[in-house]
């Protein structure tokens, strides 16, 4: 973090997993962090406490990223409590039980696309409105948390989830070009097989053990390893990177 004038970072879905690891690391590098969560206020408050006990600054805010009103309120709250927003990690994401595409119903597709695609777009919109020089901001950095699934397709598991990450990849390229001359960089990290609770949501808590033999590095990744790539892309160390992707997926 080198930009001291707009050093507030919003991390969506920061109550656990990759989001909480990114929030903790970003705070160690000078960001003041808004910890967004959807349901688990205790987990979000634990992250806030960890940051504060290490001398950092953080607040939590419940918001459903799929709700336009919630997202506007989230960004207003961050500015009011912490100051001008200079970074966004579009991390909140969800998936549902593993199944073939021909078994998925419309309600499931609405839920997954609302959180992963609509939610990321709504947050990116608010970030641009507040950070872009076009609207009087002083610039900033957006990191989208995509997935290796956008390349692999997730057959027999969750093609819907993989497709939402494909949409996020496309948004990364388009938005990066749209705001490049407005001092806003937009990049993405594509994690692969990371040890978090998300796999249990798909109905297979031991999924990583099954997949491990097919990962060139021979192991699952940690949330901290993904956080390192996110925080680097956010920082001015990545000042010549926009519209780019870092695969953090053990070689697969
Ligand atoms: P996780 O442990 O399941 O955490 C998901 C987080 O998202 C939680 O903090 C949850 O908040 C929040 N969230 C869910 N729906 C939300 C909504 N509508 N509004 C606001 N917050 C919401 O997941 P993770 O593994 O850390 O994944 C984080 C991101 O990395 C996701 O985008 C995921 O697709 C991506 N990713 C993960 C992997 C992996 O192997 N783990 C691989 C590739 C990509 P509450 O708990 O408060 O509800």
py3Dmol code that shows the C-alpha trace and the ligand (Angstrom):
import py3Dmol

protein = """\
ATOM      1  CA  UNK A   1       0.000   0.000   0.000  1.00  0.00           C
ATOM      2  CA  UNK A   2       1.650   3.225  -1.123  1.00  0.00           C
ATOM      3  CA  UNK A   3      -1.266   5.578  -1.691  1.00  0.00           C
ATOM      4  CA  UNK A   4      -1.811   7.241   1.685  1.00  0.00           C
ATOM      5  CA  UNK A   5      -4.682   9.480   0.552  1.00  0.00           C
ATOM      6  CA  UNK A   6      -7.194   6.755  -0.290  1.00  0.00           C
ATOM      7  CA  UNK A   7      -6.115   3.820   1.817  1.00  0.00           C
ATOM      8  CA  UNK A   8      -9.490   2.282   2.550  1.00  0.00           C
ATOM      9  CA  UNK A   9     -10.050  -1.194   1.185  1.00  0.00           C
ATOM     10  CA  UNK A  10     -13.411  -2.948   0.914  1.00  0.00           C
ATOM     11  CA  UNK A  11     -13.178  -6.745   0.964  1.00  0.00           C
ATOM     12  CA  UNK A  12     -16.474  -8.464   0.226  1.00  0.00           C
ATOM     13  CA  UNK A  13     -17.061 -11.816   1.912  1.00  0.00           C
ATOM     14  CA  UNK A  14     -14.264 -11.187   4.395  1.00  0.00           C
ATOM     15  CA  UNK A  15     -15.715 -13.102   7.348  1.00  0.00           C
ATOM     16  CA  UNK A  16     -13.765 -16.253   6.478  1.00  0.00           C
ATOM     17  CA  UNK A  17     -11.614 -18.034   3.906  1.00  0.00           C
ATOM     18  CA  UNK A  18      -9.778 -16.102   1.211  1.00  0.00           C
ATOM     19  CA  UNK A  19     -11.543 -12.824   2.046  1.00  0.00           C
ATOM     20  CA  UNK A  20     -10.484 -12.814   5.686  1.00  0.00           C
ATOM     21  CA  UNK A  21      -6.893 -13.741   4.758  1.00  0.00           C
ATOM     22  CA  UNK A  22      -6.788 -10.887   2.216  1.00  0.00           C
ATOM     23  CA  UNK A  23      -8.201  -8.434   4.765  1.00  0.00           C
ATOM     24  CA  UNK A  24      -5.644  -9.422   7.420  1.00  0.00           C
ATOM     25  CA  UNK A  25      -2.701  -9.185   5.041  1.00  0.00           C
ATOM     26  CA  UNK A  26      -3.887  -5.899   3.514  1.00  0.00           C
ATOM     27  CA  UNK A  27      -4.172  -4.379   6.967  1.00  0.00           C
ATOM     28  CA  UNK A  28      -0.581  -5.385   7.738  1.00  0.00           C
ATOM     29  CA  UNK A  29       0.396  -3.453   4.606  1.00  0.00           C
ATOM     30  CA  UNK A  30      -1.315  -0.234   5.649  1.00  0.00           C
ATOM     31  CA  UNK A  31      -4.861  -0.535   4.340  1.00  0.00           C
ATOM     32  CA  UNK A  32      -7.821   0.362   6.569  1.00  0.00           C
ATOM     33  CA  UNK A  33     -10.235  -2.461   5.897  1.00  0.00           C
ATOM     34  CA  UNK A  34     -13.991  -2.778   5.638  1.00  0.00           C
ATOM     35  CA  UNK A  35     -14.907  -6.371   6.439  1.00  0.00           C
ATOM     36  CA  UNK A  36     -18.094  -7.205   4.564  1.00  0.00           C
ATOM     37  CA  UNK A  37     -20.099 -10.306   5.424  1.00  0.00           C
ATOM     38  CA  UNK A  38     -23.510 -11.711   4.647  1.00  0.00           C
ATOM     39  CA  UNK A  39     -24.602 -13.931   7.530  1.00  0.00           C
ATOM     40  CA  UNK A  40     -21.864 -14.612  10.048  1.00  0.00           C
ATOM     41  CA  UNK A  41     -21.418 -11.470  12.168  1.00  0.00           C
ATOM     42  CA  UNK A  42     -19.367 -13.295  14.833  1.00  0.00           C
ATOM     43  CA  UNK A  43     -16.817 -14.428  12.255  1.00  0.00           C
ATOM     44  CA  UNK A  44     -16.627 -10.914  10.786  1.00  0.00           C
ATOM     45  CA  UNK A  45     -16.096  -9.392  14.231  1.00  0.00           C
ATOM     46  CA  UNK A  46     -13.311 -11.902  14.914  1.00  0.00           C
ATOM     47  CA  UNK A  47     -11.481 -10.637  11.808  1.00  0.00           C
ATOM     48  CA  UNK A  48     -11.982  -7.025  12.941  1.00  0.00           C
ATOM     49  CA  UNK A  49     -10.590  -7.889  16.383  1.00  0.00           C
ATOM     50  CA  UNK A  50      -7.539  -9.628  14.897  1.00  0.00           C
ATOM     51  CA  UNK A  51      -6.764  -6.574  12.769  1.00  0.00           C
ATOM     52  CA  UNK A  52      -7.227  -4.150  15.652  1.00  0.00           C
ATOM     53  CA  UNK A  53      -5.139  -6.222  18.035  1.00  0.00           C
ATOM     54  CA  UNK A  54      -2.265  -6.015  15.548  1.00  0.00           C
ATOM     55  CA  UNK A  55      -2.576  -2.217  15.465  1.00  0.00           C
ATOM     56  CA  UNK A  56      -4.642  -1.946  12.276  1.00  0.00           C
ATOM     57  CA  UNK A  57      -7.977  -0.275  11.582  1.00  0.00           C
ATOM     58  CA  UNK A  58     -11.098  -2.190  10.520  1.00  0.00           C
ATOM     59  CA  UNK A  59     -14.872  -2.178  10.756  1.00  0.00           C
ATOM     60  CA  UNK A  60     -17.426  -4.764   9.675  1.00  0.00           C
ATOM     61  CA  UNK A  61     -20.609  -4.266   7.680  1.00  0.00           C
ATOM     62  CA  UNK A  62     -23.358  -6.739   6.850  1.00  0.00           C
ATOM     63  CA  UNK A  63     -24.469  -6.435   3.239  1.00  0.00           C
ATOM     64  CA  UNK A  64     -25.741  -8.755   0.543  1.00  0.00           C
ATOM     65  CA  UNK A  65     -23.602  -7.942  -2.489  1.00  0.00           C
ATOM     66  CA  UNK A  66     -26.504  -8.933  -4.755  1.00  0.00           C
ATOM     67  CA  UNK A  67     -28.594  -6.036  -3.380  1.00  0.00           C
ATOM     68  CA  UNK A  68     -27.945  -2.653  -4.989  1.00  0.00           C
ATOM     69  CA  UNK A  69     -29.197  -0.794  -1.900  1.00  0.00           C
ATOM     70  CA  UNK A  70     -26.973  -2.868   0.408  1.00  0.00           C
ATOM     71  CA  UNK A  71     -23.918  -2.246  -1.776  1.00  0.00           C
ATOM     72  CA  UNK A  72     -24.471   1.534  -1.843  1.00  0.00           C
ATOM     73  CA  UNK A  73     -24.894   1.496   1.931  1.00  0.00           C
ATOM     74  CA  UNK A  74     -21.736  -0.597   2.307  1.00  0.00           C
ATOM     75  CA  UNK A  75     -19.594   1.895   0.368  1.00  0.00           C
ATOM     76  CA  UNK A  76     -21.165   4.893   2.174  1.00  0.00           C
ATOM     77  CA  UNK A  77     -20.451   3.216   5.516  1.00  0.00           C
ATOM     78  CA  UNK A  78     -16.824   2.538   4.559  1.00  0.00           C
ATOM     79  CA  UNK A  79     -16.257   6.179   3.548  1.00  0.00           C
ATOM     80  CA  UNK A  80     -18.001   7.514   6.623  1.00  0.00           C
ATOM     81  CA  UNK A  81     -16.176   5.238   9.111  1.00  0.00           C
ATOM     82  CA  UNK A  82     -12.749   4.935   7.495  1.00  0.00           C
ATOM     83  CA  UNK A  83     -12.276   7.538   4.710  1.00  0.00           C
ATOM     84  CA  UNK A  84     -11.928   7.614   0.908  1.00  0.00           C
ATOM     85  CA  UNK A  85     -12.070   4.186  -0.732  1.00  0.00           C
ATOM     86  CA  UNK A  86      -8.997   3.272  -2.788  1.00  0.00           C
ATOM     87  CA  UNK A  87      -9.395  -0.484  -3.177  1.00  0.00           C
ATOM     88  CA  UNK A  88     -11.986  -3.203  -3.681  1.00  0.00           C
ATOM     89  CA  UNK A  89     -11.548  -6.951  -3.469  1.00  0.00           C
ATOM     90  CA  UNK A  90     -14.567  -8.511  -5.176  1.00  0.00           C
ATOM     91  CA  UNK A  91     -14.275 -11.744  -3.207  1.00  0.00           C
ATOM     92  CA  UNK A  92     -17.798 -12.728  -2.041  1.00  0.00           C
ATOM     93  CA  UNK A  93     -18.838 -15.833  -3.907  1.00  0.00           C
ATOM     94  CA  UNK A  94     -20.958 -18.899  -3.538  1.00  0.00           C
ATOM     95  CA  UNK A  95     -21.683 -22.276  -5.072  1.00  0.00           C
ATOM     96  CA  UNK A  96     -24.302 -24.956  -4.510  1.00  0.00           C
ATOM     97  CA  UNK A  97     -24.436 -28.747  -4.377  1.00  0.00           C
ATOM     98  CA  UNK A  98     -22.526 -30.600  -7.039  1.00  0.00           C
ATOM     99  CA  UNK A  99     -24.740 -31.763  -9.914  1.00  0.00           C
ATOM    100  CA  UNK A 100     -24.930 -31.987 -13.680  1.00  0.00           C
ATOM    101  CA  UNK A 101     -26.209 -28.960 -15.600  1.00  0.00           C
ATOM    102  CA  UNK A 102     -29.294 -30.923 -16.688  1.00  0.00           C
ATOM    103  CA  UNK A 103     -30.336 -31.151 -13.008  1.00  0.00           C
ATOM    104  CA  UNK A 104     -30.009 -27.424 -12.177  1.00  0.00           C
ATOM    105  CA  UNK A 105     -33.172 -25.348 -11.784  1.00  0.00           C
ATOM    106  CA  UNK A 106     -33.708 -21.658 -12.468  1.00  0.00           C
ATOM    107  CA  UNK A 107     -33.867 -20.664  -8.815  1.00  0.00           C
ATOM    108  CA  UNK A 108     -30.380 -22.051  -8.227  1.00  0.00           C
ATOM    109  CA  UNK A 109     -29.038 -20.241 -11.304  1.00  0.00           C
ATOM    110  CA  UNK A 110     -30.589 -16.974 -10.059  1.00  0.00           C
ATOM    111  CA  UNK A 111     -28.905 -17.367  -6.650  1.00  0.00           C
ATOM    112  CA  UNK A 112     -25.449 -18.238  -7.949  1.00  0.00           C
ATOM    113  CA  UNK A 113     -25.424 -15.620 -10.727  1.00  0.00           C
ATOM    114  CA  UNK A 114     -26.868 -12.937  -8.406  1.00  0.00           C
ATOM    115  CA  UNK A 115     -24.115 -13.253  -5.822  1.00  0.00           C
ATOM    116  CA  UNK A 116     -21.162 -13.994  -8.078  1.00  0.00           C
ATOM    117  CA  UNK A 117     -21.913 -11.865 -11.151  1.00  0.00           C
ATOM    118  CA  UNK A 118     -24.469  -9.200 -10.238  1.00  0.00           C
ATOM    119  CA  UNK A 119     -22.822  -8.701  -6.842  1.00  0.00           C
ATOM    120  CA  UNK A 120     -19.365  -8.196  -8.346  1.00  0.00           C
ATOM    121  CA  UNK A 121     -20.731  -5.779 -10.955  1.00  0.00           C
ATOM    122  CA  UNK A 122     -22.608  -3.721  -8.344  1.00  0.00           C
ATOM    123  CA  UNK A 123     -19.515  -3.461  -6.134  1.00  0.00           C
ATOM    124  CA  UNK A 124     -17.292  -2.565  -9.102  1.00  0.00           C
ATOM    125  CA  UNK A 125     -19.780   0.136 -10.080  1.00  0.00           C
ATOM    126  CA  UNK A 126     -19.633   1.767  -6.633  1.00  0.00           C
ATOM    127  CA  UNK A 127     -15.838   1.482  -6.577  1.00  0.00           C
ATOM    128  CA  UNK A 128     -15.509   3.232  -9.947  1.00  0.00           C
ATOM    129  CA  UNK A 129     -17.968   5.969  -8.973  1.00  0.00           C
ATOM    130  CA  UNK A 130     -15.846   6.734  -5.912  1.00  0.00           C
ATOM    131  CA  UNK A 131     -12.292   6.103  -7.178  1.00  0.00           C
ATOM    132  CA  UNK A 132     -12.269   7.191 -10.834  1.00  0.00           C
ATOM    133  CA  UNK A 133     -10.774  10.579 -11.697  1.00  0.00           C
ATOM    134  CA  UNK A 134     -13.769  10.970 -14.034  1.00  0.00           C
ATOM    135  CA  UNK A 135     -15.928  11.444 -10.936  1.00  0.00           C
ATOM    136  CA  UNK A 136     -13.442  13.447  -8.849  1.00  0.00           C
ATOM    137  CA  UNK A 137     -11.702  10.481  -7.192  1.00  0.00           C
ATOM    138  CA  UNK A 138      -7.954   9.983  -7.028  1.00  0.00           C
ATOM    139  CA  UNK A 139      -7.809   6.488  -8.494  1.00  0.00           C
ATOM    140  CA  UNK A 140      -7.605   3.027  -7.024  1.00  0.00           C
ATOM    141  CA  UNK A 141      -7.387  -0.668  -7.638  1.00  0.00           C
ATOM    142  CA  UNK A 142      -9.947  -3.459  -8.016  1.00  0.00           C
ATOM    143  CA  UNK A 143      -9.102  -7.144  -7.690  1.00  0.00           C
ATOM    144  CA  UNK A 144     -11.710  -9.661  -8.774  1.00  0.00           C
ATOM    145  CA  UNK A 145     -11.506 -13.106  -7.178  1.00  0.00           C
ATOM    146  CA  UNK A 146     -12.302 -15.348 -10.108  1.00  0.00           C
ATOM    147  CA  UNK A 147     -11.442 -19.057 -10.240  1.00  0.00           C
ATOM    148  CA  UNK A 148      -9.506 -21.620 -12.234  1.00  0.00           C
ATOM    149  CA  UNK A 149     -13.026 -22.998 -12.784  1.00  0.00           C
ATOM    150  CA  UNK A 150     -13.488 -20.326 -15.481  1.00  0.00           C
ATOM    151  CA  UNK A 151     -10.859 -22.222 -17.532  1.00  0.00           C
ATOM    152  CA  UNK A 152     -11.707 -25.756 -16.399  1.00  0.00           C
ATOM    153  CA  UNK A 153     -15.530 -25.633 -16.563  1.00  0.00           C
ATOM    154  CA  UNK A 154     -16.300 -27.753 -13.449  1.00  0.00           C
ATOM    155  CA  UNK A 155     -18.065 -30.581 -15.304  1.00  0.00           C
ATOM    156  CA  UNK A 156     -20.210 -32.798 -13.034  1.00  0.00           C
ATOM    157  CA  UNK A 157     -19.742 -30.336 -10.176  1.00  0.00           C
ATOM    158  CA  UNK A 158     -20.985 -26.816 -10.856  1.00  0.00           C
ATOM    159  CA  UNK A 159     -20.817 -25.490 -14.392  1.00  0.00           C
ATOM    160  CA  UNK A 160     -23.025 -22.610 -13.244  1.00  0.00           C
ATOM    161  CA  UNK A 161     -20.377 -21.489 -10.736  1.00  0.00           C
ATOM    162  CA  UNK A 162     -17.603 -21.860 -13.355  1.00  0.00           C
ATOM    163  CA  UNK A 163     -19.623 -19.746 -15.795  1.00  0.00           C
ATOM    164  CA  UNK A 164     -20.056 -16.961 -13.222  1.00  0.00           C
ATOM    165  CA  UNK A 165     -16.271 -16.831 -12.958  1.00  0.00           C
ATOM    166  CA  UNK A 166     -16.041 -16.685 -16.765  1.00  0.00           C
ATOM    167  CA  UNK A 167     -18.279 -13.624 -16.579  1.00  0.00           C
ATOM    168  CA  UNK A 168     -15.989 -12.114 -13.955  1.00  0.00           C
ATOM    169  CA  UNK A 169     -12.979 -12.678 -16.224  1.00  0.00           C
ATOM    170  CA  UNK A 170     -14.747 -10.869 -19.061  1.00  0.00           C
ATOM    171  CA  UNK A 171     -15.707  -8.004 -16.749  1.00  0.00           C
ATOM    172  CA  UNK A 172     -12.074  -7.737 -15.637  1.00  0.00           C
ATOM    173  CA  UNK A 173     -10.889  -7.208 -19.220  1.00  0.00           C
ATOM    174  CA  UNK A 174     -13.697  -4.836 -20.193  1.00  0.00           C
ATOM    175  CA  UNK A 175     -13.653  -2.694 -17.072  1.00  0.00           C
ATOM    176  CA  UNK A 176      -9.855  -2.518 -17.028  1.00  0.00           C
ATOM    177  CA  UNK A 177      -9.998  -0.953 -20.501  1.00  0.00           C
ATOM    178  CA  UNK A 178     -12.956   1.276 -19.645  1.00  0.00           C
ATOM    179  CA  UNK A 179     -11.279   2.951 -16.653  1.00  0.00           C
ATOM    180  CA  UNK A 180      -7.588   2.658 -17.532  1.00  0.00           C
ATOM    181  CA  UNK A 181      -7.230   6.386 -18.205  1.00  0.00           C
ATOM    182  CA  UNK A 182      -9.102   7.229 -14.995  1.00  0.00           C
ATOM    183  CA  UNK A 183      -6.372   5.903 -12.663  1.00  0.00           C
ATOM    184  CA  UNK A 184      -8.285   2.745 -11.786  1.00  0.00           C
ATOM    185  CA  UNK A 185      -6.628  -0.643 -12.355  1.00  0.00           C
ATOM    186  CA  UNK A 186      -8.710  -3.820 -12.562  1.00  0.00           C
ATOM    187  CA  UNK A 187      -7.130  -7.260 -12.268  1.00  0.00           C
ATOM    188  CA  UNK A 188      -8.145 -10.761 -11.253  1.00  0.00           C
ATOM    189  CA  UNK A 189      -6.790 -13.680  -9.279  1.00  0.00           C
ATOM    190  CA  UNK A 190      -7.846 -17.174 -10.288  1.00  0.00           C
ATOM    191  CA  UNK A 191      -7.467 -19.448  -7.251  1.00  0.00           C
ATOM    192  CA  UNK A 192      -7.509 -23.178  -7.871  1.00  0.00           C
ATOM    193  CA  UNK A 193      -7.982 -25.611  -5.018  1.00  0.00           C
ATOM    194  CA  UNK A 194      -7.838 -23.683  -1.801  1.00  0.00           C
ATOM    195  CA  UNK A 195      -8.443 -25.080   1.651  1.00  0.00           C
ATOM    196  CA  UNK A 196     -11.600 -23.230   2.764  1.00  0.00           C
ATOM    197  CA  UNK A 197     -15.173 -24.078   3.748  1.00  0.00           C
ATOM    198  CA  UNK A 198     -16.576 -23.452   0.270  1.00  0.00           C
ATOM    199  CA  UNK A 199     -16.103 -27.108  -0.775  1.00  0.00           C
ATOM    200  CA  UNK A 200     -18.456 -28.287   1.974  1.00  0.00           C
ATOM    201  CA  UNK A 201     -21.153 -26.067   0.449  1.00  0.00           C
ATOM    202  CA  UNK A 202     -20.871 -28.186  -2.689  1.00  0.00           C
ATOM    203  CA  UNK A 203     -21.615 -31.284  -0.577  1.00  0.00           C
ATOM    204  CA  UNK A 204     -18.072 -32.700  -0.647  1.00  0.00           C
ATOM    205  CA  UNK A 205     -15.992 -31.473   2.329  1.00  0.00           C
ATOM    206  CA  UNK A 206     -13.109 -33.768   1.276  1.00  0.00           C
ATOM    207  CA  UNK A 207     -13.107 -32.590  -2.350  1.00  0.00           C
ATOM    208  CA  UNK A 208      -9.515 -31.352  -2.145  1.00  0.00           C
ATOM    209  CA  UNK A 209      -8.252 -34.822  -1.118  1.00  0.00           C
ATOM    210  CA  UNK A 210      -9.910 -36.333  -4.218  1.00  0.00           C
ATOM    211  CA  UNK A 211      -8.398 -33.704  -6.519  1.00  0.00           C
ATOM    212  CA  UNK A 212      -4.936 -33.542  -4.927  1.00  0.00           C
ATOM    213  CA  UNK A 213      -3.324 -36.175  -7.214  1.00  0.00           C
ATOM    214  CA  UNK A 214      -4.231 -34.053 -10.238  1.00  0.00           C
ATOM    215  CA  UNK A 215      -2.626 -30.846  -8.911  1.00  0.00           C
ATOM    216  CA  UNK A 216       0.943 -30.496 -10.252  1.00  0.00           C
ATOM    217  CA  UNK A 217       2.209 -29.017  -6.957  1.00  0.00           C
ATOM    218  CA  UNK A 218       0.634 -32.002  -5.174  1.00  0.00           C
ATOM    219  CA  UNK A 219      -1.354 -30.114  -2.555  1.00  0.00           C
ATOM    220  CA  UNK A 220      -4.200 -27.686  -1.987  1.00  0.00           C
ATOM    221  CA  UNK A 221      -3.342 -24.017  -1.595  1.00  0.00           C
ATOM    222  CA  UNK A 222      -3.958 -21.879   1.476  1.00  0.00           C
ATOM    223  CA  UNK A 223      -6.087 -18.756   1.730  1.00  0.00           C
ATOM    224  CA  UNK A 224      -2.921 -16.891   2.743  1.00  0.00           C
ATOM    225  CA  UNK A 225      -1.218 -17.843  -0.542  1.00  0.00           C
ATOM    226  CA  UNK A 226      -4.124 -16.388  -2.510  1.00  0.00           C
ATOM    227  CA  UNK A 227      -4.151 -13.308  -0.277  1.00  0.00           C
ATOM    228  CA  UNK A 228      -0.512 -12.618  -1.206  1.00  0.00           C
ATOM    229  CA  UNK A 229      -1.425 -12.348  -4.904  1.00  0.00           C
ATOM    230  CA  UNK A 230      -4.519 -10.235  -4.169  1.00  0.00           C
ATOM    231  CA  UNK A 231      -2.653  -7.736  -2.005  1.00  0.00           C
ATOM    232  CA  UNK A 232       0.204  -7.479  -4.480  1.00  0.00           C
ATOM    233  CA  UNK A 233      -2.186  -6.703  -7.347  1.00  0.00           C
ATOM    234  CA  UNK A 234      -3.900  -4.086  -5.174  1.00  0.00           C
ATOM    235  CA  UNK A 235      -0.651  -2.339  -4.373  1.00  0.00           C
ATOM    236  CA  UNK A 236       1.353   0.185  -6.349  1.00  0.00           C
ATOM    237  CA  UNK A 237       3.951  -2.569  -6.838  1.00  0.00           C
ATOM    238  CA  UNK A 238       1.582  -3.771  -9.581  1.00  0.00           C
ATOM    239  CA  UNK A 239       1.243  -0.266 -11.037  1.00  0.00           C
ATOM    240  CA  UNK A 240       1.716  -1.405 -14.663  1.00  0.00           C
ATOM    241  CA  UNK A 241      -0.743  -4.310 -14.391  1.00  0.00           C
ATOM    242  CA  UNK A 242      -4.326  -3.902 -15.486  1.00  0.00           C
ATOM    243  CA  UNK A 243      -6.715  -6.331 -17.178  1.00  0.00           C
ATOM    244  CA  UNK A 244      -4.442  -9.164 -16.142  1.00  0.00           C
ATOM    245  CA  UNK A 245      -4.890 -12.499 -14.349  1.00  0.00           C
ATOM    246  CA  UNK A 246      -2.801 -14.384 -11.836  1.00  0.00           C
ATOM    247  CA  UNK A 247      -3.538 -18.096 -11.656  1.00  0.00           C
ATOM    248  CA  UNK A 248      -2.943 -19.232  -8.090  1.00  0.00           C
ATOM    249  CA  UNK A 249      -3.798 -22.851  -8.654  1.00  0.00           C
ATOM    250  CA  UNK A 250      -0.807 -25.096  -8.064  1.00  0.00           C
ATOM    251  CA  UNK A 251      -0.094 -25.452 -11.779  1.00  0.00           C
ATOM    252  CA  UNK A 252      -3.468 -26.832 -12.849  1.00  0.00           C
TER     253      UNK A 252
END
"""
ligand_1 = """\
48
LIG
P -16.005 -19.211 1.747
O -15.065 -19.708 2.775
O -17.267 -19.957 1.478
O -16.373 -17.684 2.100
C -17.328 -17.007 1.345
C -17.498 -15.609 1.890
O -18.438 -14.919 1.032
C -18.065 -15.550 3.295
O -17.430 -14.501 3.988
C -19.540 -15.214 3.082
O -20.099 -14.438 4.143
C -19.432 -14.331 1.841
N -20.679 -14.235 1.069
C -21.376 -15.242 0.475
N -22.454 -14.738 -0.150
C -22.437 -13.386 0.068
C -23.285 -12.309 -0.293
N -24.400 -12.508 -1.040
N -22.973 -11.056 0.120
C -21.866 -10.838 0.876
N -21.020 -11.818 1.249
C -21.314 -13.070 0.852
O -15.305 -19.064 0.323
P -13.765 -18.954 -0.125
O -13.312 -20.302 -0.507
O -12.984 -18.128 0.813
O -13.971 -18.181 -1.494
C -13.791 -16.789 -1.632
C -13.809 -16.471 -3.123
O -12.789 -17.234 -3.772
C -15.124 -16.836 -3.813
O -15.448 -15.875 -4.786
C -14.799 -18.168 -4.468
O -15.599 -18.391 -5.608
C -13.344 -17.951 -4.852
N -12.590 -19.196 -5.065
C -12.389 -20.085 -4.054
C -11.685 -21.259 -4.316
C -11.406 -22.293 -3.271
O -10.910 -23.391 -3.621
N -11.702 -22.052 -2.013
C -11.195 -21.500 -5.607
C -11.429 -20.572 -6.595
C -12.121 -19.414 -6.319
P -20.956 -15.093 5.379
O -20.155 -16.254 5.885
O -21.077 -13.988 6.378
O -22.274 -15.499 4.812
"""
view = py3Dmol.view(width=600, height=400)
view.addModel(protein, "pdb")
view.setStyle({"model": 0}, {"cartoon": {"style": "trace"}})
view.addModel(ligand_1, "xyz")
view.setStyle({"model": 1}, {"stick": {}})
view.zoomTo()
view.show()
